[in-house]
Amino acid sequence: MKKYSIIFLIFFLIFFTAFIKNSTKRIDDEIFTNKEKIRDLKKDFESIKLEYDYLSSADRLLKFQSLYFNDELLKKDIENIKLINKISNDFEIKKFNFIND
């Protein structure tokens, strides 16, 4: 009986070790995949941030206006913006609601 219990214990330890090893390997694979996704997202974020910072600065926008539009752009009052909805053949004009309102 003692012999069977020792053999059973050895098999149990082998299967338990294999189970733990496979679980750890699966978790390591998930961690690696997530790190790769994060690395790709960081790379995309850096390029988009650079593009945003470069293109959206006030000086750059004024330079682009003078280069490409030749005084075709006009400043509008934000309160004068309206929404136009077409319902059948009729048009409905509403005041535009901003998020802050």
A tleap script that builds the chain and sets N, CA, C and O, in Angstrom:
source leaprc.protein.ff14SB
mol = sequence {
  NMET LYS LYS TYR SER ILE ILE PHE LEU ILE
  PHE PHE LEU ILE PHE PHE THR ALA PHE ILE
  LYS ASN SER THR LYS ARG ILE ASP ASP GLU
  ILE PHE THR ASN LYS GLU LYS ILE ARG ASP
  LEU LYS LYS ASP PHE GLU SER ILE LYS LEU
  GLU TYR ASP TYR LEU SER SER ALA ASP ARG
  LEU LEU LYS PHE GLN SER LEU TYR PHE ASN
  ASP GLU LEU LEU LYS LYS ASP ILE GLU ASN
  ILE LYS LEU ILE ASN LYS ILE SER ASN ASP
  PHE GLU ILE LYS LYS PHE ASN PHE ILE ASN
  CASP
}
set mol.1.N position { 0.826 -1.195 0.000 }
set mol.1.CA position { 0.000 0.000 0.000 }
set mol.1.C position { 0.870 1.258 0.000 }
set mol.1.O position { 0.569 2.238 -0.682 }
set mol.2.N position { 1.942 1.211 0.771 }
set mol.2.CA position { 2.850 2.342 0.860 }
set mol.2.C position { 3.478 2.622 -0.507 }
set mol.2.O position { 3.718 3.775 -0.865 }
set mol.3.N position { 3.738 1.570 -1.256 }
set mol.3.CA position { 4.339 1.695 -2.577 }
set mol.3.C position { 3.383 2.423 -3.537 }
set mol.3.O position { 3.807 3.279 -4.313 }
set mol.4.N position { 2.088 2.073 -3.475 }
set mol.4.CA position { 1.089 2.709 -4.344 }
set mol.4.C position { 0.898 4.193 -4.004 }
set mol.4.O position { 0.711 5.029 -4.888 }
set mol.5.N position { 0.949 4.489 -2.735 }
set mol.5.CA position { 0.779 5.888 -2.329 }
set mol.5.C position { 1.973 6.740 -2.786 }
set mol.5.O position { 1.797 7.901 -3.155 }
set mol.6.N position { 3.159 6.181 -2.763 }
set mol.6.CA position { 4.337 6.921 -3.232 }
set mol.6.C position { 4.263 7.123 -4.740 }
set mol.6.O position { 4.569 8.210 -5.231 }
set mol.7.N position { 3.858 6.086 -5.486 }
set mol.7.CA position { 3.714 6.203 -6.941 }
set mol.7.C position { 2.623 7.221 -7.277 }
set mol.7.O position { 2.798 8.057 -8.164 }
set mol.8.N position { 1.492 7.144 -6.562 }
set mol.8.CA position { 0.412 8.112 -6.771 }
set mol.8.C position { 0.891 9.534 -6.487 }
set mol.8.O position { 0.573 10.455 -7.239 }
set mol.9.N position { 1.641 9.719 -5.423 }
set mol.9.CA position { 2.172 11.040 -5.073 }
set mol.9.C position { 3.111 11.560 -6.160 }
set mol.9.O position { 3.068 12.745 -6.493 }
set mol.10.N position { 3.943 10.712 -6.706 }
set mol.10.CA position { 4.878 11.124 -7.760 }
set mol.10.C position { 4.112 11.546 -9.011 }
set mol.10.O position { 4.404 12.589 -9.596 }
set mol.11.N position { 3.112 10.722 -9.430 }
set mol.11.CA position { 2.295 11.086 -10.600 }
set mol.11.C position { 1.519 12.383 -10.369 }
set mol.11.O position { 1.402 13.217 -11.266 }
set mol.12.N position { 0.989 12.541 -9.149 }
set mol.12.CA position { 0.266 13.767 -8.826 }
set mol.12.C position { 1.187 14.981 -8.933 }
set mol.12.O position { 0.798 16.008 -9.489 }
set mol.13.N position { 2.376 14.870 -8.416 }
set mol.13.CA position { 3.325 15.985 -8.487 }
set mol.13.C position { 3.737 16.284 -9.933 }
set mol.13.O position { 3.913 17.447 -10.295 }
set mol.14.N position { 3.888 15.258 -10.751 }
set mol.14.CA position { 4.233 15.469 -12.164 }
set mol.14.C position { 3.106 16.195 -12.884 }
set mol.14.O position { 3.351 17.163 -13.603 }
set mol.15.N position { 1.865 15.733 -12.693 }
set mol.15.CA position { 0.732 16.384 -13.353 }
set mol.15.C position { 0.513 17.800 -12.834 }
set mol.15.O position { 0.203 18.708 -13.606 }
set mol.16.N position { 0.672 17.985 -11.545 }
set mol.16.CA position { 0.517 19.317 -10.960 }
set mol.16.C position { 1.579 20.269 -11.496 }
set mol.16.O position { 1.271 21.420 -11.806 }
set mol.17.N position { 2.811 19.814 -11.608 }
set mol.17.CA position { 3.896 20.629 -12.163 }
set mol.17.C position { 3.615 20.987 -13.621 }
set mol.17.O position { 3.827 22.129 -14.030 }
set mol.18.N position { 3.140 20.019 -14.405 }
set mol.18.CA position { 2.826 20.273 -15.811 }
set mol.18.C position { 1.699 21.304 -15.932 }
set mol.18.O position { 1.752 22.199 -16.776 }
set mol.19.N position { 0.676 21.166 -15.074 }
set mol.19.CA position { -0.438 22.114 -15.091 }
set mol.19.C position { 0.039 23.532 -14.767 }
set mol.19.O position { -0.330 24.482 -15.458 }
set mol.20.N position { 0.849 23.678 -13.730 }
set mol.20.CA position { 1.373 24.994 -13.327 }
set mol.20.C position { 2.254 25.564 -14.428 }
set mol.20.O position { 2.192 26.758 -14.722 }
set mol.21.N position { 3.067 24.720 -15.032 }
set mol.21.CA position { 3.972 25.174 -16.086 }
set mol.21.C position { 3.188 25.673 -17.297 }
set mol.21.O position { 3.528 26.712 -17.862 }
set mol.22.N position { 2.144 24.948 -17.704 }
set mol.22.CA position { 1.320 25.377 -18.842 }
set mol.22.C position { 0.568 26.665 -18.533 }
set mol.22.O position { 0.453 27.539 -19.392 }
set mol.23.N position { 0.062 26.784 -17.321 }
set mol.23.CA position { -0.636 28.011 -16.929 }
set mol.23.C position { 0.305 29.207 -16.955 }
set mol.23.O position { -0.061 30.280 -17.434 }
set mol.24.N position { 1.496 29.027 -16.451 }
set mol.24.CA position { 2.486 30.100 -16.442 }
set mol.24.C position { 2.879 30.493 -17.862 }
set mol.24.O position { 3.040 31.677 -18.158 }
set mol.25.N position { 3.033 29.511 -18.734 }
set mol.25.CA position { 3.383 29.784 -20.135 }
set mol.25.C position { 2.275 30.578 -20.819 }
set mol.25.O position { 2.554 31.516 -21.565 }
set mol.26.N position { 1.015 30.206 -20.567 }
set mol.26.CA position { -0.113 30.927 -21.168 }
set mol.26.C position { -0.159 32.374 -20.667 }
set mol.26.O position { -0.408 33.296 -21.445 }
set mol.27.N position { 0.081 32.567 -19.383 }
set mol.27.CA position { 0.081 33.928 -18.821 }
set mol.27.C position { 1.237 34.743 -19.405 }
set mol.27.O position { 1.065 35.920 -19.720 }
set mol.28.N position { 2.407 34.130 -19.552 }
set mol.28.CA position { 3.547 34.821 -20.164 }
set mol.28.C position { 3.243 35.225 -21.599 }
set mol.28.O position { 3.611 36.322 -22.019 }
set mol.29.N position { 2.580 34.361 -22.356 }
set mol.29.CA position { 2.200 34.694 -23.733 }
set mol.29.C position { 1.229 35.872 -23.771 }
set mol.29.O position { 1.358 36.754 -24.620 }
set mol.30.N position { 0.264 35.890 -22.862 }
set mol.30.CA position { -0.682 37.008 -22.802 }
set mol.30.C position { 0.028 38.308 -22.436 }
set mol.30.O position { -0.266 39.360 -23.004 }
set mol.31.N position { 0.949 38.238 -21.501 }
set mol.31.CA position { 1.716 39.433 -21.104 }
set mol.31.C position { 2.527 39.946 -22.291 }
set mol.31.O position { 2.554 41.150 -22.550 }
set mol.32.N position { 3.180 39.050 -23.006 }
set mol.32.CA position { 3.971 39.453 -24.169 }
set mol.32.C position { 3.086 40.106 -25.232 }
set mol.32.O position { 3.445 41.140 -25.795 }
set mol.33.N position { 1.925 39.496 -25.505 }
set mol.33.CA position { 1.007 40.051 -26.503 }
set mol.33.C position { 0.533 41.443 -26.093 }
set mol.33.O position { 0.488 42.356 -26.917 }
set mol.34.N position { 0.186 41.599 -24.835 }
set mol.34.CA position { -0.271 42.908 -24.358 }
set mol.34.C position { 0.838 43.949 -24.401 }
set mol.34.O position { 0.583 45.111 -24.716 }
set mol.35.N position { 2.064 43.547 -24.089 }
set mol.35.CA position { 3.185 44.493 -24.171 }
set mol.35.C position { 3.427 44.932 -25.611 }
set mol.35.O position { 3.739 46.095 -25.864 }
set mol.36.N position { 3.282 44.000 -26.556 }
set mol.36.CA position { 3.442 44.355 -27.968 }
set mol.36.C position { 2.350 45.328 -28.414 }
set mol.36.O position { 2.623 46.278 -29.147 }
set mol.37.N position { 1.128 45.092 -27.976 }
set mol.37.CA position { 0.031 46.004 -28.317 }
set mol.37.C position { 0.286 47.391 -27.736 }
set mol.37.O position { 0.069 48.402 -28.404 }
set mol.38.N position { 0.746 47.430 -26.494 }
set mol.38.CA position { 1.034 48.710 -25.845 }
set mol.38.C position { 2.164 49.431 -26.576 }
set mol.38.O position { 2.113 50.647 -26.759 }
set mol.39.N position { 3.172 48.687 -26.988 }
set mol.39.CA position { 4.294 49.297 -27.711 }
set mol.39.C position { 3.820 49.905 -29.029 }
set mol.39.O position { 4.227 51.010 -29.388 }
set mol.40.N position { 2.952 49.177 -29.756 }
set mol.40.CA position { 2.417 49.708 -31.010 }
set mol.40.C position { 1.559 50.950 -30.765 }
set mol.40.O position { 1.638 51.923 -31.514 }
set mol.41.N position { 0.739 50.911 -29.712 }
set mol.41.CA position { -0.108 52.063 -29.401 }
set mol.41.C position { 0.722 53.273 -28.980 }
set mol.41.O position { 0.387 54.405 -29.330 }
set mol.42.N position { 1.791 53.045 -28.239 }
set mol.42.CA position { 2.673 54.157 -27.861 }
set mol.42.C position { 3.318 54.776 -29.091 }
set mol.42.O position { 3.444 55.996 -29.186 }
set mol.43.N position { 3.720 53.941 -30.021 }
set mol.43.CA position { 4.336 54.443 -31.254 }
set mol.43.C position { 3.333 55.284 -32.038 }
set mol.43.O position { 3.666 56.369 -32.515 }
set mol.44.N position { 2.106 54.784 -32.172 }
set mol.44.CA position { 1.060 55.544 -32.867 }
set mol.44.C position { 0.753 56.847 -32.131 }
set mol.44.O position { 0.582 57.895 -32.754 }
set mol.45.N position { 0.685 56.773 -30.802 }
set mol.45.CA position { 0.389 57.955 -30.006 }
set mol.45.C position { 1.460 59.029 -30.197 }
set mol.45.O position { 1.143 60.209 -30.347 }
set mol.46.N position { 2.714 58.622 -30.189 }
set mol.46.CA position { 3.805 59.588 -30.349 }
set mol.46.C position { 3.745 60.273 -31.709 }
set mol.46.O position { 3.954 61.482 -31.802 }
set mol.47.N position { 3.463 59.514 -32.761 }
set mol.47.CA position { 3.402 60.127 -34.089 }
set mol.47.C position { 2.181 61.039 -34.217 }
set mol.47.O position { 2.270 62.105 -34.826 }
set mol.48.N position { 1.054 60.636 -33.656 }
set mol.48.CA position { -0.145 61.482 -33.716 }
set mol.48.C position { 0.042 62.733 -32.872 }
set mol.48.O position { -0.374 63.820 -33.274 }
set mol.49.N position { 0.663 62.591 -31.709 }
set mol.49.CA position { 0.906 63.756 -30.858 }
set mol.49.C position { 1.849 64.739 -31.537 }
set mol.49.O position { 1.636 65.950 -31.483 }
set mol.50.N position { 2.894 64.215 -32.176 }
set mol.50.CA position { 3.816 65.081 -32.901 }
set mol.50.C position { 3.081 65.820 -34.015 }
set mol.50.O position { 3.262 67.025 -34.190 }
set mol.51.N position { 2.259 65.102 -34.762 }
set mol.51.CA position { 1.495 65.728 -35.842 }
set mol.51.C position { 0.550 66.790 -35.291 }
set mol.51.O position { 0.443 67.876 -35.860 }
set mol.52.N position { -0.132 66.487 -34.194 }
set mol.52.CA position { -1.059 67.448 -33.598 }
set mol.52.C position { -0.316 68.687 -33.114 }
set mol.52.O position { -0.732 69.811 -33.392 }
set mol.53.N position { 0.779 68.484 -32.393 }
set mol.53.CA position { 1.537 69.622 -31.873 }
set mol.53.C position { 2.093 70.482 -33.002 }
set mol.53.O position { 2.106 71.710 -32.911 }
set mol.54.N position { 2.545 69.837 -34.052 }
set mol.54.CA position { 3.149 70.571 -35.162 }
set mol.54.C position { 2.094 71.334 -35.960 }
set mol.54.O position { 2.297 72.499 -36.304 }
set mol.55.N position { 0.987 70.693 -36.249 }
set mol.55.CA position { -0.010 71.313 -37.118 }
set mol.55.C position { -0.959 72.254 -36.393 }
set mol.55.O position { -1.513 73.159 -37.018 }
set mol.56.N position { -1.162 72.069 -35.113 }
set mol.56.CA position { -2.199 72.859 -34.455 }
set mol.56.C position { -1.675 74.066 -33.687 }
set mol.56.O position { -2.462 74.762 -33.046 }
set mol.57.N position { -0.402 74.331 -33.731 }
set mol.57.CA position { 0.067 75.529 -33.051 }
set mol.57.C position { -0.464 76.760 -33.787 }
set mol.57.O position { -0.643 76.738 -35.005 }
set mol.58.N position { -0.707 77.814 -33.043 }
set mol.58.CA position { -1.299 79.022 -33.619 }
set mol.58.C position { -0.418 79.612 -34.717 }
set mol.58.O position { -0.919 80.054 -35.750 }
set mol.59.N position { 0.867 79.616 -34.495 }
set mol.59.CA position { 1.787 80.161 -35.502 }
set mol.59.C position { 1.729 79.356 -36.793 }
set mol.59.O position { 1.719 79.922 -37.887 }
set mol.60.N position { 1.690 78.039 -36.661 }
set mol.60.CA position { 1.629 77.177 -37.847 }
set mol.60.C position { 0.319 77.395 -38.592 }
set mol.60.O position { 0.312 77.452 -39.821 }
set mol.61.N position { -0.784 77.518 -37.869 }
set mol.61.CA position { -2.074 77.716 -38.532 }
set mol.61.C position { -2.117 79.054 -39.275 }
set mol.61.O position { -2.646 79.141 -40.383 }
set mol.62.N position { -1.562 80.079 -38.663 }
set mol.62.CA position { -1.521 81.376 -39.343 }
set mol.62.C position { -0.630 81.324 -40.576 }
set mol.62.O position { -0.944 81.927 -41.602 }
set mol.63.N position { 0.477 80.603 -40.473 }
set mol.63.CA position { 1.362 80.455 -41.623 }
set mol.63.C position { 0.669 79.686 -42.751 }
set mol.63.O position { 0.787 80.055 -43.920 }
set mol.64.N position { -0.059 78.612 -42.399 }
set mol.64.CA position { -0.791 77.859 -43.421 }
set mol.64.C position { -1.882 78.707 -44.058 }
set mol.64.O position { -2.127 78.608 -45.261 }
set mol.65.N position { -2.537 79.540 -43.257 }
set mol.65.CA position { -3.573 80.409 -43.819 }
set mol.65.C position { -2.968 81.358 -44.837 }
set mol.65.O position { -3.516 81.535 -45.925 }
set mol.66.N position { -1.851 81.964 -44.495 }
set mol.66.CA position { -1.241 82.905 -45.431 }
set mol.66.C position { -0.666 82.195 -46.652 }
set mol.66.O position { -0.644 82.765 -47.743 }
set mol.67.N position { -0.203 80.966 -46.484 }
set mol.67.CA position { 0.365 80.227 -47.610 }
set mol.67.C position { -0.690 79.721 -48.588 }
set mol.67.O position { -0.529 79.847 -49.802 }
set mol.68.N position { -1.760 79.156 -48.062 }
set mol.68.CA position { -2.677 78.413 -48.918 }
set mol.68.C position { -4.013 79.110 -49.198 }
set mol.68.O position { -4.654 78.801 -50.203 }
set mol.69.N position { -4.442 80.024 -48.358 }
set mol.69.CA position { -5.779 80.560 -48.521 }
set mol.69.C position { -5.845 82.014 -48.986 }
set mol.69.O position { -6.906 82.454 -49.428 }
set mol.70.N position { -4.793 82.749 -48.906 }
set mol.70.CA position { -4.744 84.130 -49.403 }
set mol.70.C position { -5.958 84.954 -48.985 }
set mol.70.O position { -6.690 85.470 -49.829 }
set mol.71.N position { -6.159 85.070 -47.700 }
set mol.71.CA position { -7.241 85.876 -47.113 }
set mol.71.C position { -8.630 85.382 -47.499 }
set mol.71.O position { -9.571 86.175 -47.504 }
set mol.72.N position { -8.791 84.125 -47.816 }
set mol.72.CA position { -10.108 83.574 -48.100 }
set mol.72.C position { -10.833 83.160 -46.821 }
set mol.72.O position { -12.050 82.979 -46.831 }
set mol.73.N position { -10.108 83.012 -45.738 }
set mol.73.CA position { -10.717 82.602 -44.483 }
set mol.73.C position { -11.184 83.831 -43.719 }
set mol.73.O position { -10.469 84.827 -43.611 }
set mol.74.N position { -12.389 83.740 -43.196 }
set mol.74.CA position { -12.963 84.831 -42.432 }
set mol.74.C position { -13.288 84.350 -41.025 }
set mol.74.O position { -13.667 83.198 -40.818 }
set mol.75.N position { -13.135 85.240 -40.077 }
set mol.75.CA position { -13.463 84.903 -38.701 }
set mol.75.C position { -14.966 85.068 -38.502 }
set mol.75.O position { -15.538 86.095 -38.867 }
set mol.76.N position { -15.603 84.049 -37.920 }
set mol.76.CA position { -17.043 84.073 -37.670 }
set mol.76.C position { -17.297 84.048 -36.173 }
set mol.76.O position { -16.530 83.475 -35.400 }
set mol.77.N position { -18.392 84.683 -35.788 }
set mol.77.CA position { -18.813 84.643 -34.396 }
set mol.77.C position { -19.434 83.276 -34.128 }
set mol.77.O position { -20.248 82.795 -34.916 }
set mol.78.N position { -19.054 82.663 -33.034 }
set mol.78.CA position { -19.509 81.307 -32.736 }
set mol.78.C position { -21.009 81.250 -32.469 }
set mol.78.O position { -21.626 80.198 -32.632 }
set mol.79.N position { -21.594 82.357 -32.064 }
set mol.79.CA position { -23.035 82.409 -31.798 }
set mol.79.C position { -23.863 82.383 -33.085 }
set mol.79.O position { -25.061 82.102 -33.038 }
set mol.80.N position { -23.250 82.668 -34.217 }
set mol.80.CA position { -23.980 82.704 -35.480 }
set mol.80.C position { -24.057 81.347 -36.178 }
set mol.80.O position { -24.611 81.242 -37.272 }
set mol.81.N position { -23.510 80.320 -35.556 }
set mol.81.CA position { -23.540 78.990 -36.162 }
set mol.81.C position { -24.916 78.379 -35.950 }
set mol.81.O position { -25.420 78.360 -34.827 }
set mol.82.N position { -25.527 77.879 -37.018 }
set mol.82.CA position { -26.873 77.295 -36.978 }
set mol.82.C position { -26.835 75.901 -37.586 }
set mol.82.O position { -25.927 75.564 -38.347 }
set mol.83.N position { -27.830 75.099 -37.241 }
set mol.83.CA position { -28.014 73.780 -37.829 }
set mol.83.C position { -29.162 73.842 -38.828 }
set mol.83.O position { -30.199 74.446 -38.557 }
set mol.84.N position { -28.971 73.220 -39.970 }
set mol.84.CA position { -30.025 73.167 -40.977 }
set mol.84.C position { -30.394 71.703 -41.184 }
set mol.84.O position { -29.552 70.892 -41.570 }
set mol.85.N position { -31.653 71.372 -40.925 }
set mol.85.CA position { -32.154 70.015 -41.125 }
set mol.85.C position { -33.148 70.025 -42.271 }
set mol.85.O position { -34.021 70.891 -42.350 }
set mol.86.N position { -33.005 69.049 -43.161 }
set mol.86.CA position { -33.945 68.935 -44.266 }
set mol.86.C position { -34.953 67.853 -43.922 }
set mol.86.O position { -34.603 66.684 -43.757 }
set mol.87.N position { -36.213 68.263 -43.816 }
set mol.87.CA position { -37.308 67.336 -43.553 }
set mol.87.C position { -38.227 67.401 -44.763 }
set mol.87.O position { -38.865 68.423 -45.018 }
set mol.88.N position { -38.288 66.294 -45.512 }
set mol.88.CA position { -39.015 66.245 -46.790 }
set mol.88.C position { -38.447 67.320 -47.697 }
set mol.88.O position { -37.273 67.271 -48.066 }
set mol.89.N position { -39.284 68.304 -48.062 }
set mol.89.CA position { -38.835 69.404 -48.905 }
set mol.89.C position { -38.661 70.692 -48.107 }
set mol.89.O position { -38.337 71.736 -48.672 }
set mol.90.N position { -38.873 70.622 -46.819 }
set mol.90.CA position { -38.748 71.799 -45.963 }
set mol.90.C position { -37.396 71.785 -45.241 }
set mol.90.O position { -36.796 70.734 -45.013 }
set mol.91.N position { -36.953 72.972 -44.898 }
set mol.91.CA position { -35.719 73.120 -44.140 }
set mol.91.C position { -36.053 73.687 -42.775 }
set mol.91.O position { -36.887 74.584 -42.649 }
set mol.92.N position { -35.406 73.166 -41.771 }
set mol.92.CA position { -35.593 73.646 -40.411 }
set mol.92.C position { -34.249 74.182 -39.914 }
set mol.92.O position { -33.234 73.491 -40.003 }
set mol.93.N position { -34.241 75.397 -39.398 }
set mol.93.CA position { -33.012 76.035 -38.922 }
set mol.93.C position { -33.102 76.144 -37.401 }
set mol.93.O position { -34.052 76.709 -36.858 }
set mol.94.N position { -32.102 75.596 -36.730 }
set mol.94.CA position { -32.037 75.637 -35.271 }
set mol.94.C position { -30.715 76.243 -34.843 }
set mol.94.O position { -29.736 76.259 -35.590 }
set mol.95.N position { -30.721 76.741 -33.615 }
set mol.95.CA position { -29.473 77.226 -33.027 }
set mol.95.C position { -28.636 76.017 -32.628 }
set mol.95.O position { -29.163 75.040 -32.095 }
set mol.96.N position { -27.353 76.082 -32.882 }
set mol.96.CA position { -26.449 74.980 -32.555 }
set mol.96.C position { -26.179 74.996 -31.063 }
set mol.96.O position { -25.812 76.032 -30.509 }
set mol.97.N position { -26.358 73.850 -30.403 }
set mol.97.CA position { -26.083 73.732 -28.968 }
set mol.97.C position { -24.679 73.199 -28.776 }
set mol.97.O position { -24.335 72.118 -29.253 }
set mol.98.N position { -23.885 73.965 -28.079 }
set mol.98.CA position { -22.518 73.550 -27.795 }
set mol.98.C position { -22.495 72.678 -26.548 }
set mol.98.O position { -23.448 72.684 -25.769 }
set mol.99.N position { -21.450 71.955 -26.360 }
set mol.99.CA position { -21.349 71.036 -25.219 }
set mol.99.C position { -21.371 71.811 -23.907 }
set mol.99.O position { -21.935 71.322 -22.927 }
set mol.100.N position { -20.792 72.968 -23.855 }
set mol.100.CA position { -20.703 73.747 -22.622 }
set mol.100.C position { -22.040 74.359 -22.223 }
set mol.100.O position { -22.229 74.717 -21.060 }
set mol.101.N position { -22.965 74.485 -23.163 }
set mol.101.CA position { -24.248 75.132 -22.863 }
set mol.101.C position { -25.144 74.243 -22.049 }
set mol.101.O position { -26.261 74.635 -21.711 }
savepdb mol mol.pdb
quit
